[in-house]
Amino acid sequence: MKTKTRYLKTEFQILAVISTLGFVNLEADAANLVLNGSFETNTFVAGGLGPYSSPAGSSSISNWSWSGSASPYPTAVRLISQGIDFHGAVGGKVASVGTYAVSLEGATSSISQTITLAAGQYQLSFDASWWLPSALAVNPIYASLGGLNFSFNGSTNAFSPTQGYNTYTSGVFTLATGGTYELKIAANNPAGGYSGGTAVDNVTLTAVPEPSSLALLGLGAVASLRRRRTQA
């Protein structure tokens, strides 16, 4: 009886270590790989309808590139804050996190960031809301990594966010090879030209952890102990 109790105690200790290791790995892998994902570090220049991307304005967002505006504004991007939100957007709050968000206001508007990634699995999430008056069409958006689209609700097609911020989380994206990749969030509006703004905020890219070899060895040790306990 004492031998079986000792085996059970040892199993419990091994499982506790595995659980702790798993928790630590999850915490480490959950770090956001996107820099300035909520657009709070920026040069904000207000005026008129707000600071559009160049050449219509002089705002900039650290770590991000954005498509420049050109008539009739198919690629217009705007850095927005509550201070210039004359429509009372998203229930009176432009940003889902902090003070600033980005509005994709042209049919092919985009923001992008170049990130160095190892081979592995990744998942993207961001907050988004359609926010301009109902007279304008909703701007469908998509997200891609290295030119390949993330899937949302099982589809890699562009989708239209609802009014009011919601968090959209992608399916798991697998990179077979490590390297430098462009993360891009863009509009894809068949209507063309200037269209209903889609606000984007709180962009997060995280590695999806895989079981570590140490944890697998631990599970093997538990199985071995159970066989020995049965034979005892």
SVG drawing of the C-alpha trace seen along z (x, -y; Angstrom):
<svg xmlns="http://www.w3.org/2000/svg" viewBox="-28 -72 42 79">
<polyline fill="none" stroke="black" stroke-width="0.4" points="0.0,0.0 2.8,-2.4 4.5,-1.6 1.3,-2.5 0.9,-5.7 4.5,-6.6 3.8,-6.1 0.7,-8.2 2.6,-11.0 5.4,-10.9 2.8,-11.0 1.2,-14.0 4.6,-15.8 5.5,-15.1 2.1,-16.3 2.4,-19.4 5.8,-20.2 4.3,-19.6 1.4,-21.9 3.8,-24.6 6.0,-24.3 3.0,-24.5 1.8,-27.6 5.2,-29.3 5.4,-28.4 2.0,-29.8 2.8,-33.0 6.1,-33.4 4.5,-32.6 1.6,-34.9 3.8,-38.0 2.5,-40.3 4.9,-40.2 3.4,-43.4 5.0,-46.7 2.7,-49.6 -0.4,-47.4 -2.8,-50.0 -1.2,-52.9 -0.6,-55.0 2.9,-56.0 2.4,-58.4 2.6,-61.9 -1.0,-63.1 -1.9,-66.1 -5.5,-67.1 -7.4,-69.4 -10.3,-69.3 -11.7,-65.8 -8.7,-64.6 -5.1,-63.6 -5.2,-61.4 -2.3,-59.5 0.1,-61.4 -0.1,-63.4 -3.3,-64.6 -1.9,-64.9 1.3,-64.7 0.4,-62.2 2.5,-59.1 2.4,-55.9 5.5,-54.4 6.4,-50.9 3.5,-51.0 3.3,-51.8 0.0,-52.9 -1.3,-53.4 -1.1,-57.0 -4.3,-58.9 -5.0,-59.6 -8.2,-60.9 -10.8,-59.5 -9.3,-58.2 -9.2,-54.5 -6.4,-54.0 -7.2,-56.6 -6.2,-55.8 -6.8,-58.0 -5.3,-58.1 -8.4,-58.9 -9.1,-59.9 -12.1,-61.0 -11.0,-64.6 -11.8,-64.7 -14.7,-62.2 -17.5,-64.5 -19.8,-61.6 -19.7,-60.2 -18.3,-57.0 -18.6,-53.7 -20.8,-54.8 -18.7,-57.9 -15.4,-56.1 -13.1,-55.8 -10.4,-53.6 -11.0,-50.2 -7.7,-50.5 -6.1,-53.8 -6.8,-57.0 -6.1,-56.2 -7.2,-53.9 -6.8,-53.6 -9.7,-54.1 -9.5,-52.3 -11.6,-54.6 -10.8,-53.7 -11.7,-50.6 -8.1,-49.4 -6.8,-51.1 -4.1,-49.2 -1.7,-49.3 1.3,-47.0 4.2,-46.1 7.3,-43.9 8.0,-41.3 10.7,-38.7 9.2,-35.3 10.5,-31.8 8.8,-28.8 5.8,-27.8 2.1,-28.6 0.7,-32.0 -2.7,-33.6 -3.8,-37.2 -6.5,-39.2 -7.6,-42.8 -10.6,-44.9 -12.6,-46.4 -15.8,-48.4 -17.6,-49.9 -18.2,-53.5 -19.2,-56.0 -22.8,-57.0 -25.1,-54.3 -25.3,-56.2 -21.8,-54.8 -21.1,-51.2 -19.3,-49.1 -15.7,-48.5 -14.9,-44.7 -11.4,-44.0 -8.9,-41.1 -5.6,-40.4 -2.6,-38.6 0.9,-37.5 3.5,-37.2 0.7,-37.6 -1.5,-34.8 -4.8,-35.6 -5.6,-34.6 -8.9,-32.8 -11.8,-34.2 -14.8,-32.0 -13.2,-29.4 -12.9,-31.7 -9.9,-33.7 -12.2,-36.1 -12.7,-39.8 -15.4,-40.3 -17.4,-43.3 -17.2,-44.2 -20.3,-45.3 -20.9,-48.8 -19.3,-48.8 -15.9,-47.2 -15.6,-43.5 -12.5,-41.4 -11.8,-39.2 -9.5,-36.3 -8.1,-34.3 -7.6,-30.6 -4.1,-29.3 -1.6,-30.3 1.4,-28.0 4.7,-29.3 6.8,-26.5 9.9,-28.7 11.2,-31.4 12.0,-34.8 10.8,-38.4 7.1,-38.7 4.7,-41.6 1.6,-41.7 -1.1,-43.6 -4.7,-44.6 -6.5,-46.0 -9.9,-47.0 -11.3,-45.1 -14.4,-47.0 -15.8,-46.1 -17.8,-49.4 -14.5,-51.3 -13.5,-54.8 -14.2,-56.3 -16.4,-54.0 -17.5,-53.4 -14.7,-53.6 -13.6,-50.5 -11.8,-51.3 -9.0,-48.9 -7.3,-48.8 -5.4,-46.5 -3.6,-44.4 -2.0,-41.3 0.0,-38.5 1.1,-35.7 2.9,-32.4 0.7,-29.3 2.7,-27.0 3.3,-23.4 3.9,-20.7 7.5,-20.8 9.7,-17.7 10.2,-18.0 6.5,-17.8 6.2,-14.8 9.0,-13.1 7.2,-13.8 4.0,-12.2 6.1,-9.2 7.4,-9.0 3.9,-9.0 2.9,-6.2 5.9,-4.2 5.1,-4.7 1.5,-3.6 2.7,-0.4 5.0,0.3 2.3,-0.5 0.0,2.0 2.6,4.7 3.5,4.0"/>
</svg>
